[in-house]
């Protein structure tokens, strides 16, 4: 297909994706679900699970793919556009990330993160060991160790971008609950990606790669906070004109975001973390205010839905078509909820948080959504898991995210305590 035809097709895909996401979002809002949950569901609906089942020829025409490949053809514009949306969103999340609040409640955030990772990781690893012996959900090229490590990492991850959007949707920014949850979520996902790096290094038979990835990540964070942040602080007056971020200032900030995303992608920790870290070092005040105001709406409304659709195109819920696979799906879901929700709630309570805030943090940390989709997409593309297990994990990601808002409203309510209360 020529580049011109790809462009024409991309714009039609974009129109369909935005329309479906908005329509599903209107229905989701009626039952108290945020738009991000609707976009997850819409992505699956546009894939082979629904659209492809009802109108396979139309779905194949709109989203063509090579049936010999496990993933959709990434030569089209949908994949890079979806990655740009992820990076920009995480950059905006970084600009709104309050490091002062995290430092103030670091002990609680670390306790919640450790408990919320260790328990589901252990349950996921044990489940993977059993699945490896009794099912064909892992390809022959995947070793038992890799299977246990990958499923453990998949189970313990928290959807950090999703968590940020739910916190914003429920106006929890700056509250005790929101601050501890966002800090724990950041620690969770950084650790989960290091675990994934170990899996990928093992899969490539290159143990040194994991050390390279971890060292590169630590070095990147050190440079970002030790070099880039002071430089930006000195440049800040030149980036602001008449009380607003200048066009040149916007370009400088976006360039740094792109460089951060490029580097962390280069060391196999995914672009979203580089973009997020660059967001956190942006000078607070006018610059972060205007970055969020200019980038946020377009990213959330236009680009981020593309990733959910891209993931949906790789999801075939119809593969879960036997009692055994449904039993596996249920086991994965139960282990995910028990390991994350209960462990995080108990850890928050043990850290001295009130029962209501502890319960809210556990519910929020149980949502996996976006980051889960990223990590299992990588697992599928690298051949670590089969499409059957991929569908099972997508189902778990949707259910754990779908349940967050209604359970939160029912058990916690909508009057969170301020962050200064701890």
N, C-alpha and C positions, 0 to 999 in steps of 0.2 A: 504494500500500500504506500503511495507517495506521501510526502510530507504535507502536501495540500489537502489530500483526502483525510489524513490523520487529524489535521487541524479542524476540518469541517466536522468530522465525527466527534472530536473532543467537545466542541461547542454544543452539539446535540446531547452528548452524554451529560455535560454540565447542566443543561436546562432540565433534563429529566431528573437528575440527582437532586437538584435544589428543590424542584417541585415536590417530589416524593417525600423528601426530608421535611419539608414544611408542612405538608398535609398530615404526615404521621405525627409531627410535632404538635399540631393543633389538637389531635386526638389524645396525645400523651399528656398535654397540659390539663385536660379535663379530669385526669386521674392523678394529678399532682406530680407528674414526672417531668424532669428538666428536658430541654431540647436535645441535650447530648445523648440521653437514653433513646430518644426517638430516632436519632441518626444511626445509632448502632443497629436498631431493629430495621430501619429503612435499608441499610446496607445489605443485610441478610436477605431482605425481601427482593432486592434488585438482582441478587445472584441466582444461582441454579436452584436454591432451596424453594423459591416461590415463583419468581418471574420465569426462570428457566424451566420449571415444572409445568407451568400453565401455558407458556408460549415459547417453546425452546428455539424456534427459528428466529423469532423477533429478538429474543434475548441474545442469541448468538450474533445477530446482525448488529445490534447496538453495542454489545461488549464482546467483540470477537476474540477468540483465544485458540491456542494450539492444543488439541485434546491429548497430544503426546506429552505435554508438560503439566506439572502439578499446579503451577501458578499461571495466572493470566499473563498475556503477552505484555511485558513492561516496555516495549518499544513505543507504545502510545504515550500520550501526554498525561494520562490519569495518574500513573505512579509517581513521576517527579513532582507533579502539582500537589499530590497528597502529602509527599514528604516536605514540601515547602510549607504547606499549611501546618503540619505538626511542629516544624521548627519555629515558625512565627508565633504560634500559640504559646509554645513553651518559653519563648523569648519574652512575651508579654507577661506570662505568669512569673517569670523571674523578676521583671521590673516591679511587680507588686509583692514580691516576697520580702517579708519583714525579718531580716536577720537579727535585729535587736530582740524581737519577740521570741525567736528560736533560742537565742542565747539565754534569755531569761528563764525559759522552760525546757532547757536542754535535757535535764535529768529525766523529766517525764517523757519527752519525745524519744530519747534513746531507749528507755525502758519499754515503751509501747512498741517501738520498732523491733527491738530484739525479740520480745515475746511474739510479736506478730509475724516474725520471719521464722524463728526456730521451730515453732509448733507446726505451722502448715508445711514447712520444708520437710520436717521429719515424716509427717503423714503422707506427703506427696512422694517422698523417696520410698517409703515402705509400699505404697500402692504401686509405684512403678516397678519395684522388684517383683511383686506378684504378677502384674500384667505382663512383664517381660517373659516370665516362665509359662504363663497359661493362655496368652493371647498372641495375636500377630499385629498388635497396635504399634509396635516399634519395628522398623525395617531391619533386616539382617545385619546391615552395616553398623547399626547402633549397638554399642556394648551395654552391658547391664549398668556399669558405672555411669555412662553418659545418659542412659534412660532415667536413672534415679536422680541424677543431678539436674537434668532438664525439667523433669516433672516437678521436682522439689522447688526449683526456681520459679516455675510457672505458677505454682500454688501459693507461694509466699509473696508474690508481687502485689503491690497496690497501684491502682490506676492514678498516678500522680496528677496528670493533666485533668482526668475525670474528677478526681478529688477536688482540684482547684476550682473546676467549673461548678460542682455541687455546692462547695463552700460559698462561692460567689452567688449562686442562685438562691441560697438560703440566708444570705447576708450574715455569714459567720466570720467575715474578715475581721481580724483584730480581737476576736473573742478567745477565751481560754481554750474552748473546744477546737475552734478552727486553727489556732496557732499550734497547739500540740499535734493535731492531726496532720497539718501540712509539713511540720518538721519531721514527724515519724515517717510520713509518706516519702519525703525526699531521701531519707536514709535508707528506707526499704528498697526503693527502686535503684539507687546507686549500687547497693550490695547485690541485688538481683542481677544487674547487668554484668557485674564482675563474675558472678557465678556462671552466667551465660557465656562469658568470654572463656572461662575454664572449659565448659562443654565444647565450644567451638574449637579451642586449641587441642583438646583431646581428640575430637573428631578428625582434625587435620593431622593428628599424630605429631603435634608441635607444642609440648608443654611450656616452652619458653614464651610462646605467644601470650599466654595468660599473664605472665609477669610483665611482659611488654605492655599489655593493655592496662593493667593496674598501675604500673609506673607512669605510663603516659597520662592516665587520668589524673593522678596526684600531681604530676608536673603541670598539667594544664590548669588545674584549680589554683596552684601556687602562682603561676604566671598571671592568671586572670585577676586574682586578688592582690598580688604583690606588685605587679607592673601595670596592667591595664587600668585597674581601678584608680590608682594615684594619678596616672596620666589623664584619665577622663576628668577627674576632679579638677586638675589644673586647666583643662581645656573647656570646662563647662561654661564659663562666661562667654567664650567665643562661639559656642554652639547655640546660644540663646540670643534672639533679637527681639526687642520690644516686648519682652515678657513671654515669648513663645519660642519653641524649638524651631530653629531655622531649617530651610530645606537642606543646606549643607550638613547641618547637625544630624538630620534624619538619615542622610546617606551614610555618614560616619558610623552611626549606631547600627544601621542595617548591615553595613560591611563587616563590622565586628561580629554581629550575629552570624553572618554567613561563614566567616573564618572559624568561629567556634564550632559551628555545626560541621564544617568540613573536617576539622581536626579530629573531633570525637568519632565521626564516621570513619575516618582513616584508621583509627586505632580500635575499631570494631566495638565501640560503646554506644553507637547510634547518635545521629545528629541532634536529637532532642535534648541531650544533656549538655552539649556544647552551647546550644542556643539558650538553654535555661541559665547556665552559669554566666553567660555574657549579659543576660538580663539582670542578674543579681548585682553585677558590678556597675550598672548604669547609675550616674549621679541622681540621688533622690530629689524630688521637687518638680520643677517645671519640666525637666527632660523626661522623667519616667511618666509624669502625668500626660504629656503630649504623645509619647510613644504609645501608651495604652489607648489613648483616644483616637489616634490615627490608624494604628495597625489592628487593634482588637476587633472592631466591628466587622471589617472586611474579612479578616481571617476566620472568625467564628462563623460568619454567615456564608462565605463563599468557598474557602479552601478546606477547612476541617472536615466538612461532610464527605469530601472526596476520599479521605482515608478510610472512613467507615464503609464506603461503597467498595473500595478496592479490597478490603478484607472480606466483605460479603461475597464478592465474586469468587473467592477461594473457599467459601464455606458451602458444604452440601449436607444440610441437616438430614436429608434422606438417607445418608450413609448409616445413620443410627437406626437400623431397621431390624434388629434382632433383640430378643429378650436379654441376651448377654451384654450387648452394647448399651442398652438402656440401663441395665444394672451397673455397668461401669460408669455411665454418666451420673447416675444417682450417687455412687460411691465418691466420685470426684467432687460433686457438689457438696455432699455432707462433710467431706474432709476439708474442703475449702472454707466452708462457713464455720465449722467448729474450730479449725485451726486459727482462723483470722479474727473473727468476731469475738469469740469467747476469750482468746488469749490476750487480745489488745484491751478488752474491757477490764479483765482482771489485773493486767499490768498497770493500766491507768489508775485503777482504784488503789493498788498497792503503792503507787507513787504519791498518794495523798490527794488525788482529785476527787471532787464530790461524785456520788454515784451517778447522778444524771449526766454530768459531763463525761464520765468514764464510759457510760453506755453509748452516748452519742459518738465518741471517738471510735469505739469498737465497730459501730454500724458503718461509719464513714470509711474506715480502713478496709472493710470487707468488700467494697466496690473495686473491681479490677479493670473492667472496661478497656480503655485505650491501650495502656501499656501491656496488658495481657495479649491483646490482638497483635501488637508489635512483636512481642517475644515469640508467640506461636507461629506468626508468619515467617519469622526467621527460621524457626525449627522445621517448618514444612519445606521452605525453599532449600534448606541445606540437607534435607532427607533424614533428619533426626527422628521425626514422627511421621505417621501415615495420615492421609486425608481423613480417615475414620476418627483418629484421636484428635486431629485438628478440629473437626466438627464438634466433638465432645467438649473440648476446651473452650470453643467459641460459645457453646451453650452455657457453660459455667460462667463465662465472663458476662454474658447478657443477664443471666438470672441474678448473680450477685450484685450487679449494678442496678438492675431493675428494682430489687427489693430495698435498696438503700433509702430512697426518699419516703415511701409510705411507712416503712418501719420506723424511720427516724421521727416522722411527724407523730406517729402513734405513741411511741415510747419516750420520746424526748421533748417534743413540742417545739416552739419557735421563740423561746425567750432565753437565749444563751447568756452565760455570765461573761463579763468582760475579762480580757486576758490578765489584767492586773490583779485579779482576785486570788491568784495562787500565791 
